[in-house]
Amino acid sequence: MIERLQPAECFPIAGISAASRGGGLLFVSGQVPLDPSGRLVGSGDFRAQAEQVFANLSVILADAGSGFERVLKLTAYFTDIERDLPDYRVVRDRHVPPGQAPASTAVQVSRLFRPDVWLEVEAIALA
């Protein structure tokens, strides 16, 4: 059985579930730096964007009864990986428990869904 999740504390995007749970796994859709009302957080400030992305991930994981200590894989999409990877690591490391780093992939893309969005992160976790 597959369960679709949409926490009230996350901005809903039409046609997309915040996460899907099935077979003991939780698949979290790519999170971007939008607050619950859909406003961009951190325009021109990568670290502020990363903080909002990880806040969104945290809400979804908690809503599903999971957490960063149960994350198996993170995939991060950057518009400028050279500029932003160091700040990403600082923010990520505040959320991921020490010694429990998940498998990770970091990819640079030419653009995300809006030109002022510089980061999107998706996760796979134990449900």
N, C-alpha and C positions, 0 to 999 in steps of 0.2 A: 504494500500500500504506500502511496506517495502522498505526503501532506505538503501543501503550499502554505507558506508563512508570510504575513505582512504585519509586522509590529506597528502599532498606532504611533509610536515615536519616530517613525521613519517616513520620509516623503514618498508617497506611493507613485509609481510610474505605471501608467496604463499598460496593461498587457504583460507586465513583468512581476513575478513574485520576488519578494526580498530574498527568500530562500526556499528550498525544497528539501524535505526530509524523507528518507527512505532507506531501508536496509541498514539501519544503524549509522548512516552518514548524513551530514548536513552540507548542502551545496549553497553557498551564499553568493548571490548575484554581485556583480561588480558594484562597489560603492564609490560614490563621488562626493565632493565636498558640498553637498546640499543639506541645509538644516531641515527639520521636520516640516516647515512651511514651504520648502522648495527654493529658498534663497541661497545663493552662493555664499560660502564662508571663505574668506581669505583671498579676495580678488588681488592678484599680484603678489601673494605671499604664500609660497609653497608650504612652509611649515604649518601655517594655519590651515591650509587645505588638507594636509596630511592628518592633522589632529582631528578634523571633522570626519574624514574618511574612517579613521580608526574608532572614533566615537560611534559612527553608524554601524560599523562591524560589531562593536561591543554590544550595542542594543540588540542587534539581530541574534547574535550568539546567545546572549542571556535569555532572550525571549524563547529560544528553542531549548533552553536548559543546558547550554554548552558554554564555552568560554575559550579564551586564547590558549589556555593550557591544553585544550583538546583539539586545537587546529593542527591538521596534518599537512596542509599546503596553502601557501599564499602565492597569488600571481598579481604582480603590480605592473601597471601600464603607465609609462611616463611620456610626457611630450618633450622633456629634455633630461635624459637620465644622467648625463655628465654633471649638470648643474645641481640636480635635485636628489640624487641617490644618497649623499651623506646625510641630508636632513631627514630623508625617509627612514634611514636606519636608526637615527636618534628617536624618532617617534615610535617606530615599530618596536624598538628594544624596551621602551617604557611599558608597552602593552603585553609583549610576549614574555612569559616567565623565564628567568635566567636558566640556561641549560636545557631549554625546551624549544629551541628554534625549529620551526617546521621546515619541510622542504619548501623551496622558494624559487620563483622565476621572476625576473625583471626584464621588461621589454620596452623599448622605445618605439612609440608610434608617431605618425606624422600629425595626428590630431585626434582628440576625443570628441564627444558629442557636442561640445561647445568650445570655442577657442579660449575661453577664460578658465576652463577646467584643465588642470595640469596633471591630475593623478586619478587613477581608478584602480581599486584593489578588490579581488574576489578571493574567496576562501573555501576550503573543504575541511570539515571538522567532524569529529565523532559527535553523534547526536545525543 
